[in-house]
């Protein structure tokens, strides 16, 4: 089993949460280091989706435990190696977890201001939120 940190459309209540069927939710989580930023990739005819890139802030999301077959399925969904790369990062609990980092340069238009990107200035933390 692997620990997986997710921060976008795979989270509970978002449009791709069903893809996490079989995963064990552990906790709401946040990155340990403020070295990230969040962008939205805008693909014509599709919903926007978030990406995490190098930056200066924390990222909030959810932590899961996933088995090997589900992780492979998620790699395919996330276009691992083409749009995202699965890497390890430290979370607030001091433990490592895998996550998907957006590969730059991206062939898709990216924006750092979007209705679904919420930045909490006091906490220096980005969070992907439901579209209103």
DSSP file (Angstrom, degrees, kcal/mol; ACC not computed):
  #  RESIDUE AA STRUCTURE BP1 BP2  ACC     N-H-->O    O-->H-N    N-H-->O    O-->H-N    TCO  KAPPA ALPHA  PHI   PSI    X-CA   Y-CA   Z-CA
    1    1 A X              0   0    0      0, 0.0     2,-0.3     0, 0.0    66,-0.2   0.000 360.0 360.0 360.0 144.3    0.0    0.0    0.0
    2    2 A X  E     -A   66   0A   0     64,-3.1    64,-2.9    95,-0.0     2,-0.5  -0.898 360.0-122.0-121.2 149.5    1.2    3.5   -0.8
    3    3 A X  E     -A   65   0A   0     -2,-0.3    95,-2.9    62,-0.2     2,-0.4  -0.790  32.0-169.9 -87.4 131.6    0.3    6.9    0.7
    4    4 A X  E     -Ab  64  98A   0     60,-2.8    60,-2.5    -2,-0.5     2,-0.5  -0.988  12.4-155.5-130.2 124.9   -1.1    9.3   -1.9
    5    5 A X  E     -A   63   0A   0     93,-3.4    95,-0.5    -2,-0.4     2,-0.3  -0.873  16.7-174.6 -97.9 123.6   -1.7   13.0   -1.5
    6    6 A X  E     +A   62   0A   0     56,-2.8    56,-2.8    -2,-0.5    -2,-0.0  -0.889  16.2 175.0-119.8 152.8   -4.4   14.4   -3.8
    7    7 A X        +     0   0    0     -2,-0.3   121,-0.5    54,-0.2    53,-0.1   0.280  59.4  32.3-140.3   9.7   -5.4   18.1   -4.2
    8    8 A X  S >  S-     0   0    0     42,-0.1     3,-2.0   119,-0.1     6,-0.1  -0.136 110.6 -11.9-139.4-128.9   -7.9   18.4   -7.0
    9    9 A X  T 3  S+     0   0    0      1,-0.3     7,-2.1    41,-0.1     8,-0.2   0.557 119.6  64.6 -70.0  -8.9  -10.7   16.7   -8.8
   10   10 A X  T 3  S+     0   0    0      5,-0.1    -1,-0.3     6,-0.1    10,-0.2   0.598  81.4 105.9 -85.1 -12.0  -10.1   13.3   -7.2
   11   11 A X  S X  S-     0   0    0     -3,-2.0     3,-2.0     1,-0.2     6,-0.2  -0.193  88.8 -76.6 -67.6 160.4  -11.0   14.6   -3.7
   12   12 A X  T 3  S+     0   0    0      1,-0.3    -1,-0.2     5,-0.1     3,-0.1  -0.307 119.6  19.9 -56.4 133.3  -14.2   13.8   -1.9
   13   13 A X  T 3  S+     0   0    0      1,-0.3    -1,-0.3    -3,-0.1     2,-0.2   0.375 101.2 110.9  88.0  -4.2  -17.1   15.7   -3.4
   14   14 A X  S X  S-     0   0    0     -3,-2.0     3,-1.8    -6,-0.1    -1,-0.3  -0.581  84.0 -97.8-102.9 168.5  -15.4   16.6   -6.7
   15   15 A X  T 3  S+     0   0    0      1,-0.3     3,-0.2    -2,-0.2    -5,-0.1   0.684 118.7  41.7 -63.6 -22.4  -16.2   15.3  -10.1
   16   16 A X  T >  S+     0   0    0     -7,-2.1     3,-1.7    -5,-0.2    -1,-0.3   0.189  75.2 113.7-109.5  17.7  -13.6   12.5  -10.2
   17   17 A X  G X   +     0   0    0     -3,-1.8     3,-2.1     1,-0.3    -1,-0.2   0.798  66.9  68.7 -60.0 -28.6  -14.0   11.1   -6.7
   18   18 A X  G >  S+     0   0    0      1,-0.3     3,-1.7    -3,-0.2    -1,-0.3   0.764  86.0  68.8 -62.9 -23.6  -15.3    7.8   -8.0
   19   19 A X  G <  S+     0   0    0     -3,-1.7    -1,-0.3     1,-0.3    -2,-0.2   0.648  91.4  62.3 -68.2 -13.4  -11.9    7.1   -9.4
   20   20 A X  G X  S+     0   0    0     -3,-2.1     3,-2.7    -4,-0.2    -1,-0.3   0.334  71.7 135.4 -93.1   5.9  -10.7    6.8   -5.8
   21   21 A X  T <  S+     0   0    0     -3,-1.7     3,-0.1     1,-0.3    -3,-0.0  -0.338  71.0  28.5 -55.4 130.6  -13.0    3.8   -5.1
   22   22 A X  T 3  S+     0   0    0      1,-0.4    -1,-0.3    44,-0.0     2,-0.2   0.229  96.3 115.7  98.0 -12.5  -11.0    1.2   -3.2
   23   23 A X    <   -     0   0    0     -3,-2.7     2,-0.7    43,-0.1    -1,-0.4  -0.588  65.0-128.0 -86.1 152.6   -8.7    3.8   -1.6
   24   24 A X  E     -C   65   0A   0     41,-2.8    41,-2.3    -2,-0.2     2,-0.3  -0.901  18.3-136.1-103.2 115.2   -8.7    4.3    2.1
   25   25 A X  E     +C   64   0A   0     -2,-0.7    39,-0.2    39,-0.2     3,-0.1  -0.519  27.2 174.2 -67.0 130.3   -9.2    7.9    3.2
   26   26 A X  E     -     0   0A   0     37,-3.2     2,-0.3     1,-0.3    38,-0.2   0.832  50.3 -48.8-102.6 -53.9   -6.7    8.8    5.9
   27   27 A X  E     -C   63   0A   0     36,-1.3    36,-3.1     2,-0.0    -1,-0.3  -0.987  53.6 -81.6-171.7 161.7   -7.0   12.5    6.6
   28   28 A X  E     -C   62   0A   0     -2,-0.3     2,-0.3    34,-0.2    34,-0.3  -0.635  62.2-174.3 -68.5 140.3   -7.2   16.0    5.3
   29   29 A X  E     -C   61   0A   0     32,-2.5    32,-2.8    -2,-0.3     2,-0.3  -0.875  25.1-157.4-141.9 167.9   -3.6   17.0    4.8
   30   30 A X  E     -C   60   0A   0     -2,-0.3    62,-2.6    30,-0.2    63,-0.2  -0.990  35.1 -96.8-146.3 148.2   -1.2   19.8    3.9
   31   31 A X  B     -F   91   0B   0     28,-2.1    60,-0.3    -2,-0.3     5,-0.0  -0.313  25.8-135.8 -63.5 149.5    2.3   19.8    2.5
   32   32 A X  S    S+     0   0    0     58,-2.5     2,-0.3    26,-0.1    59,-0.2   0.875  85.4  51.7 -73.5 -38.1    5.1   20.3    5.1
   33   33 A X  S    S-     0   0    0     57,-0.5     2,-1.6    24,-0.1    26,-0.2  -0.783  77.1-131.8-108.4 145.3    7.0   22.8    3.1
   34   34 A X  S    S+     0   0    0     -2,-0.3    24,-0.3     1,-0.2    91,-0.0  -0.583  72.2 113.0 -88.5  72.5    5.9   26.1    1.5
   35   35 A X        +     0   0    0     -2,-1.6    20,-1.6    22,-0.6     2,-0.3   0.039  56.1  81.3-131.7  26.9    7.5   25.3   -1.9
   36   36 A X  E     -GH  54  57C   0     21,-2.3    21,-2.8    18,-0.3    20,-0.9  -0.836  48.4-166.3-131.2 164.5    4.5   24.9   -4.1
   37   37 A X  E     -G   53   0C   0     16,-2.2    16,-2.4    -2,-0.3     2,-0.4  -0.959  19.8-128.6-143.6 159.9    2.0   26.9   -6.1
   38   38 A X  E     +G   52   0C   0     -2,-0.3     2,-0.3    14,-0.2    14,-0.2  -0.928  24.8 175.7-116.5 137.4   -1.3   25.9   -7.8
   39   39 A X  E     -G   51   0C   0     12,-2.6    12,-2.4    -2,-0.4     2,-0.5  -0.870  24.8-128.2-128.3 164.2   -2.3   26.6  -11.4
   40   40 A X  E     -GI  50 111C   0     71,-2.8    71,-2.2    -2,-0.3     2,-0.5  -0.970  14.9-144.9-115.1 131.2   -5.4   25.6  -13.4
   41   41 A X  E     -GI  49 110C   0      8,-3.3     8,-1.7    -2,-0.5     2,-0.7  -0.825  13.3-154.2 -92.8 130.1   -4.9   23.9  -16.8
   42   42 A X  E     - I   0 109C   0     67,-2.6    67,-0.7    -2,-0.5     2,-0.5  -0.914  13.5-178.4-112.4 111.8   -7.6   25.0  -19.2
   43   43 A X    >   -     0   0    0     -2,-0.7     3,-2.3     4,-0.3    65,-0.0  -0.946  36.3-106.5-112.6 126.5   -8.4   22.6  -22.0
   44   44 A X  T 3  S+     0   0    0     -2,-0.5     3,-0.1     1,-0.3    -2,-0.0  -0.206 103.6  10.1 -53.1 130.3  -11.0   23.6  -24.6
   45   45 A X  T 3  S+     0   0    0      1,-0.2     2,-0.3     0, 0.0    -1,-0.3   0.463 115.8  89.0  80.8   1.3  -14.2   21.7  -24.2
   46   46 A X  S <  S-     0   0    0     -3,-2.3    -1,-0.2     1,-0.0    -3,-0.2  -0.841  83.7 -95.6-126.6 163.2  -13.2   20.3  -20.8
   47   47 A X        -     0   0    0     -2,-0.3    -4,-0.3     1,-0.1     2,-0.1  -0.434  50.1-101.0 -68.8 151.5  -13.4   21.3  -17.2
   48   48 A X        -     0   0    0     -6,-0.1     2,-0.3    -2,-0.1    -6,-0.2  -0.400  39.5-159.6 -67.3 153.8  -10.3   23.0  -15.8
   49   49 A X  E     -G   41   0C   0     -8,-1.7    -8,-3.3    -3,-0.1     2,-0.1  -0.988  14.3-113.3-137.4 150.3   -8.1   20.9  -13.7
   50   50 A X  E     -G   40   0C   0     -2,-0.3     2,-0.3   -10,-0.2   -10,-0.2  -0.393  24.4-171.0 -84.4 156.9   -5.4   21.8  -11.1
   51   51 A X  E     -G   39   0C   0    -12,-2.4   -12,-2.6    -2,-0.1     2,-0.5  -0.994  15.9-139.8-140.4 145.3   -1.7   21.4  -11.2
   52   52 A X  E     +G   38   0C   0     48,-0.4    50,-1.7    -2,-0.3     2,-0.3  -0.915  29.4 168.0-106.2 131.6    0.9   21.8   -8.5
   53   53 A X  E     -G   37   0C   0    -16,-2.4   -16,-2.2    -2,-0.5    50,-0.1  -0.810  46.1 -66.2-132.4 171.3    4.2   23.4   -9.6
   54   54 A X  E    S+G   36   0C   0     -2,-0.3   -18,-0.3   -18,-0.2     2,-0.2  -0.331  76.1 118.9 -60.3 142.0    7.2   24.9   -7.8
   55   55 A X        -     0   0    0    -20,-1.6   -18,-0.3     2,-0.1    -1,-0.1  -0.718  69.3 -77.6-169.5-139.8    6.4   28.0   -5.8
   56   56 A X  S    S+     0   0    0    -20,-0.9     2,-0.2    -2,-0.2   -19,-0.2   0.191  87.1  71.4-136.3  13.5    6.3   29.5   -2.4
   57   57 A X  B    S-H   36   0C   0    -21,-2.8   -21,-2.3   -24,-0.1   -22,-0.6  -0.745  73.5-100.1-133.2 173.0    3.2   28.1   -0.6
   58   58 A X  E     -j  125   0D   0     66,-2.9    68,-2.7   -24,-0.3     2,-0.4  -0.545  30.1-139.9 -86.5 159.9    1.6   25.1    1.1
   59   59 A X  E     -j  126   0D   0     66,-0.2   -28,-2.1   -26,-0.2     2,-0.3  -0.994   9.7-150.8-123.4 131.5   -1.0   22.9   -0.7
   60   60 A X  E     + C   0  30A   0     66,-2.7    68,-0.4    -2,-0.4   -30,-0.2  -0.778  37.8 118.3 -98.7 145.0   -4.0   21.5    1.1
   61   61 A X  E     - C   0  29A   0    -32,-2.8   -32,-2.5    -2,-0.3     2,-0.3  -0.811  55.9 -66.6-169.0-148.9   -5.6   18.3    0.0
   62   62 A X  E     -AC   6  28A   0    -56,-2.8   -56,-2.8   -34,-0.3     2,-0.5  -0.954  30.4-139.5-130.4 147.7   -6.4   14.7    1.2
   63   63 A X  E     +AC   5  27A   0    -36,-3.1   -37,-3.2    -2,-0.3   -36,-1.3  -0.912  25.5 175.2-110.8 132.3   -4.3   11.8    2.1
   64   64 A X  E     -AC   4  25A   0    -60,-2.5   -60,-2.8    -2,-0.5     2,-0.5  -0.872  30.2-131.4-129.5 161.2   -5.2    8.2    1.0
   65   65 A X  E     +AC   3  24A   0    -41,-2.3   -41,-2.8    -2,-0.3     2,-0.3  -0.983  35.2 179.9-110.4 126.1   -3.8    4.8    1.2
   66   66 A X  E     -A    2   0A   0    -64,-2.9   -64,-3.1    -2,-0.5     2,-0.1  -0.929  22.2-126.8-129.3 150.6   -3.9    3.0   -2.2
   67   67 A X     >  -     0   0    0     -2,-0.3     4,-2.3   -66,-0.2     5,-0.2  -0.415  36.5 -97.7 -89.0 172.0   -2.9   -0.4   -3.5
   68   68 A X  H  > S+     0   0    0      1,-0.2     4,-2.3     2,-0.2     5,-0.2   0.897 119.6  50.3 -57.9 -48.1   -0.7   -1.0   -6.5
   69   69 A X  H  > S+     0   0    0      1,-0.2     4,-2.1     2,-0.2    -1,-0.2   0.904 112.5  47.3 -61.5 -39.9   -3.4   -1.7   -9.1
   70   70 A X  H  > S+     0   0    0      2,-0.2     4,-2.7     1,-0.2    -1,-0.2   0.910 110.2  53.0 -67.0 -40.0   -5.3    1.5   -8.1
   71   71 A X  H  X S+     0   0    0     -4,-2.3     4,-2.2     1,-0.2    -2,-0.2   0.902 109.2  49.4 -61.0 -40.4   -2.1    3.5   -8.2
   72   72 A X  H  X S+     0   0    0     -4,-2.3     4,-1.7     2,-0.2    -1,-0.2   0.897 110.6  50.3 -64.2 -39.9   -1.4    2.2  -11.8
   73   73 A X  H  X S+     0   0    0     -4,-2.1     4,-2.2     1,-0.2    -2,-0.2   0.904 111.1  48.6 -63.4 -41.8   -5.0    3.1  -12.8
   74   74 A X  H  X S+     0   0    0     -4,-2.7     4,-3.0     2,-0.2    -2,-0.2   0.861 105.8  58.0 -67.5 -35.7   -4.5    6.6  -11.4
   75   75 A X  H  <>S+     0   0    0     -4,-2.2     5,-2.9     2,-0.2     4,-0.3   0.910 108.6  46.3 -57.9 -41.9   -1.2    6.9  -13.3
   76   76 A X  H ><5S+     0   0    0     -4,-1.7     3,-1.2     3,-0.2    -2,-0.2   0.936 113.4  48.2 -66.5 -46.4   -3.1    6.3  -16.5
   77   77 A X  H 3<5S+     0   0    0     -4,-2.2    -2,-0.2     1,-0.3    -1,-0.2   0.898 113.8  46.6 -60.6 -41.7   -5.9    8.8  -15.6
   78   78 A X  T 3<5S-     0   0    0     -4,-3.0     6,-0.4    -5,-0.1     5,-0.3   0.417 109.6-123.1 -82.4   2.4   -3.3   11.5  -14.6
   79   79 A X  T X>> -     0   0    0     -3,-1.2     3,-2.6    -4,-0.3     4,-2.5   0.927  35.2-153.7  53.2  47.9   -1.3   10.8  -17.8
   80   80 A X  B 34<S+d   84   0A   0     -5,-2.9     5,-0.2     1,-0.3    -1,-0.2  -0.281  75.4  20.0 -56.7 129.2    1.7   10.1  -15.6
   81   81 A X  T 345S+     0   0    0      3,-4.0    -1,-0.3    -3,-0.1     4,-0.1   0.171 127.5  52.7  93.9 -16.9    4.9   10.9  -17.6
   82   82 A X  T <45S+     0   0    0     -3,-2.6    -2,-0.2     2,-0.4    -3,-0.1   0.753 130.2   1.0-114.0 -52.3    3.1   13.1  -20.1
   83   83 A X  T  <5S+     0   0    0     -4,-2.5    20,-2.9    -5,-0.3     2,-0.3   0.727 134.0  24.6-107.2 -33.5    1.1   15.7  -18.1
   84   84 A X  E   < -dE  80 102A   0     -5,-1.1    -3,-4.0    -6,-0.4     2,-0.4  -0.908  62.2-148.9-129.0 156.6    2.0   14.8  -14.5
   85   85 A X  E     - E   0 101A   0     16,-2.5    16,-2.7    -2,-0.3     2,-0.6  -0.995  21.4-129.2-123.4 134.7    4.9   13.1  -12.8
   86   86 A X  E     + E   0 100A   0     -2,-0.4     2,-0.2    14,-0.2    14,-0.2  -0.735  42.4 159.6 -85.2 122.3    4.3   11.1   -9.7
   87   87 A X  E     - E   0  99A   0     12,-2.6    12,-2.3    -2,-0.6     2,-0.4  -0.773  38.4-104.5-131.9 174.8    6.8   12.1   -7.0
   88   88 A X  E     + E   0  98A   0     -2,-0.2     2,-0.3    10,-0.2    10,-0.2  -0.817  36.1 172.5-102.8 146.0    7.2   12.0   -3.2
   89   89 A X  E     - E   0  97A   0      8,-2.3     8,-2.2    -2,-0.4     2,-0.3  -0.972  32.4-107.0-145.5 161.0    6.7   14.9   -0.9
   90   90 A X  E     - E   0  96A   0     -2,-0.3   -58,-2.5     6,-0.2   -57,-0.5  -0.705  30.7-155.9 -90.5 138.9    6.6   15.5    2.8
   91   91 A X  B >   -F   31   0B   0      4,-2.5     3,-2.5    -2,-0.3   -60,-0.2  -0.618  36.4 -93.8-106.2 170.9    3.3   16.2    4.6
   92   92 A X  T 3  S+     0   0    0    -62,-2.6   -61,-0.1     1,-0.3   -63,-0.0   0.778 121.4  65.7 -54.4 -29.7    2.6   18.0    7.8
   93   93 A X  T 3  S-     0   0    0    -63,-0.2    -1,-0.3     2,-0.2     3,-0.1   0.492 116.1-113.9 -74.9   0.5    2.6   14.7    9.7
   94   94 A X  S <  S+     0   0    0     -3,-2.5     2,-0.2     1,-0.3    -2,-0.1   0.426  80.9 113.5  84.8  -1.3    6.3   14.4    8.8
   95   95 A X        -     0   0    0      1,-0.0    -4,-2.5    -4,-0.0    -1,-0.3  -0.667  66.7-112.1-103.2 159.4    5.8   11.4    6.6
   96   96 A X  E     + E   0  90A   0     -2,-0.2     2,-0.3    -6,-0.2    -6,-0.2  -0.545  32.3 178.2 -86.2 151.8    6.2   11.1    2.8
   97   97 A X  E     - E   0  89A   0     -8,-2.2    -8,-2.3    -2,-0.2   -93,-0.2  -0.984  29.8-112.2-147.6 151.5    3.4   10.6    0.3
   98   98 A X  E     +bE   4  88A   0    -95,-2.9   -93,-3.4    -2,-0.3     2,-0.3  -0.515  40.1 169.8 -76.4 153.0    3.2   10.3   -3.5
   99   99 A X  E     - E   0  87A   0    -12,-2.3   -12,-2.6   -95,-0.2     2,-0.6  -0.965  36.0-107.1-154.9 167.0    1.6   13.1   -5.4
  100  100 A X  E     - E   0  86A   0    -95,-0.5     2,-0.4    -2,-0.3   -48,-0.4  -0.897  30.4-166.2-105.2 116.7    1.2   14.2   -9.0
  101  101 A X  E     - E   0  85A   0    -16,-2.7   -16,-2.5    -2,-0.6     2,-0.2  -0.849  27.5-112.8-100.5 135.0    3.2   17.3  -10.0
  102  102 A X  E     - E   0  84A   0    -50,-1.7     2,-0.4    -2,-0.4   -18,-0.3  -0.443  30.0-125.2 -65.8 133.8    2.3   19.0  -13.3
  103  103 A X        -     0   0    0    -20,-2.9     2,-0.4    -2,-0.2    -1,-0.1  -0.685  34.7-114.6 -82.7 130.7    5.1   18.8  -15.8
  104  104 A X  S    S+     0   0    0     -2,-0.4     2,-0.1     1,-0.1     3,-0.0  -0.913  93.6  42.8-114.3 145.0    6.3   22.1  -17.2
  105  105 A X  S    S-     0   0    0     -2,-0.4     2,-0.3     3,-0.1    -1,-0.1   0.530  85.2-159.3 -73.2 148.2    6.2   23.4  -19.8
  106  106 A X        -     0   0    0      2,-0.2     4,-0.1    -2,-0.1    -2,-0.1  -0.737  21.6-140.3 -95.5 142.6    2.7   22.2  -20.3
  107  107 A X  S    S+     0   0    0     -2,-0.3     2,-0.3     2,-0.1    -1,-0.1   0.644  86.1  77.0 -73.4 -11.7    1.1   22.0  -23.7
  108  108 A X  S    S-     0   0    0      1,-0.1    -2,-0.2   -65,-0.0     2,-0.2  -0.691  96.8 -98.8 -97.6 150.2   -2.1   23.4  -22.2
  109  109 A X  E     -I   42   0C   0    -67,-0.7   -67,-2.6    -2,-0.3     2,-0.4  -0.474  42.5-156.8 -63.7 134.5   -2.7   27.0  -21.3
  110  110 A X  E     -I   41   0C   0    -69,-0.2     2,-0.4    -2,-0.2   -69,-0.2  -0.919  11.1-171.8-116.9 141.8   -2.1   27.5  -17.5
  111  111 A X  E     -I   40   0C   0    -71,-2.2   -71,-2.8    -2,-0.4     3,-0.1  -0.977  19.0-158.0-129.0 146.4   -3.5   30.3  -15.3
  112  112 A X  S    S+     0   0    0     -2,-0.4     2,-0.4   -73,-0.2   -74,-0.1   0.427  84.5  60.6-102.0   0.4   -2.6   31.1  -11.7
  113  113 A X        +     0   0    0    -73,-0.1     2,-0.3     5,-0.0    -1,-0.1  -0.986  66.7 141.3-126.5 121.0   -5.9   32.9  -11.0
  114  114 A X    >   -     0   0    0     -2,-0.4     3,-1.6     3,-0.3     0, 0.0  -0.985  60.8-108.8-156.5 153.2   -9.1   30.9  -11.4
  115  115 A X  T 3  S+     0   0    0     -2,-0.3    17,-0.1     1,-0.3    -1,-0.0   0.764 118.8  48.9 -58.4 -26.6  -12.5   30.6   -9.6
  116  116 A X  T 3  S+     0   0    0     12,-0.1    13,-2.7    15,-0.1     2,-0.7   0.495  91.4  87.3 -96.1  -3.1  -11.5   27.1   -8.3
  117  117 A X  E <   -K  128   0D   0     -3,-1.6     2,-0.5    11,-0.2    -3,-0.3  -0.865  60.2-171.6 -95.4 114.8   -8.1   28.2   -6.9
  118  118 A X  E     -K  127   0D   0      9,-2.9     9,-2.2    -2,-0.7     2,-0.6  -0.927   4.8-165.2-107.9 126.9   -8.4   29.5   -3.4
  119  119 A X  E     -K  126   0D   0     -2,-0.5     2,-0.9     7,-0.2     7,-0.2  -0.953   7.8-156.7-113.0 119.0   -5.4   31.1   -1.8
  120  120 A X  E  >> -K  125   0D   0      5,-2.9     5,-1.7    -2,-0.6     4,-1.3  -0.826   7.5-168.4 -92.4 102.3   -5.5   31.7    2.0
  121  121 A X  T  45S+     0   0    0     -2,-0.9     3,-0.2     1,-0.2    -1,-0.2   0.880  83.2  54.4 -62.3 -40.3   -3.0   34.5    2.4
  122  122 A X  T  45S+     0   0    0      1,-0.2    -1,-0.2    -3,-0.1    -2,-0.0   0.871 119.5  33.5 -63.2 -36.4   -2.9   34.2    6.2
  123  123 A X  T  45S-     0   0    0     -3,-0.3    -1,-0.2     2,-0.2    -2,-0.2   0.529 101.0-133.0 -94.1  -8.0   -2.0   30.5    6.0
  124  124 A X  T  <5 +     0   0    0     -4,-1.3   -66,-2.9     1,-0.2     2,-0.4   0.937  62.1 136.2  53.1  49.8    0.0   30.9    2.7
  125  125 A X  E   < -jK  58 120D   0     -5,-1.7    -5,-2.9   -68,-0.2     2,-0.3  -0.989  48.5-146.7-137.5 134.1   -1.9   27.8    1.4
  126  126 A X  E     +jK  59 119D   0    -68,-2.7   -66,-2.7    -2,-0.4     2,-0.3  -0.743  18.4 179.7 -95.5 146.9   -3.6   26.9   -1.9
  127  127 A X  E     - K   0 118D   0     -9,-2.2    -9,-2.9    -2,-0.3     2,-0.5  -0.990  27.5-129.5-145.7 137.8   -6.7   24.8   -2.1
  128  128 A X  E     - K   0 117D   0   -121,-0.5     2,-0.3   -68,-0.4   -11,-0.2  -0.784  37.0-169.8 -85.5 127.0   -8.8   23.6   -5.1
  129  129 A X        -     0   0    0    -13,-2.7     2,-0.1    -2,-0.5     3,-0.1  -0.739  27.8 -85.3-119.2 164.8  -12.4   24.4   -4.3
  130  130 A X        -     0   0    0     -2,-0.3     2,-0.2     1,-0.1    -1,-0.1  -0.378  50.0-105.6 -65.2 143.5  -15.8   23.6   -5.9
  131  131 A X              0   0    0      1,-0.1    -1,-0.1    -2,-0.1   -15,-0.1  -0.529 360.0 360.0 -69.7 135.8  -16.9   25.8   -8.7
  132  132 A X              0   0    0     -2,-0.2    -1,-0.1   -17,-0.1    -2,-0.1   0.431 360.0 360.0 -99.7 360.0  -19.7   28.1   -7.5
